[in-house]
Amino acid sequence: MNRVRSVYGIKRSRQLWDMARLALRPGRIHPTEYMTLGLSNPSLDWSEKLTFRGRRAVEDLTSSLFAGDLSSAGWLLKDKLLTNKLLGALGAANPDNSAGGIPVPPL
């Protein structure tokens, strides 16, 4: 915050006000993201700042898109097996995938 104050001349109270307003908006910008994304730059319009999306907003959107069974990696395997069976029933040439594997992340 001191760097922003020395570079742009923006008071700490103004920075905190902007951080709070952006954190409560749909973009859910975290204070650290406010600094790292350069949202303290006075050349940015308020409407431009509102277009940014924070990590929390992106995670919320992703989890809502992949709710339920789709939140696991198993949905990809199920989709592949069902698609191959459907294509096989229609007479399309496709490999026989009777088994599939999901990579395990390293510890």
Secondary structure, 3 states (H helix, E strand, C coil): CHHHHHHHCCCHHHHHHHHHHHHHCCCCCCHHHHHHCCCCCCCCCHHHHCCCCCHHHHHHHHHHHCCHHHHCCHHHHHHHHHHHHHHHHCCCCCCCCCCCCCCCCCC
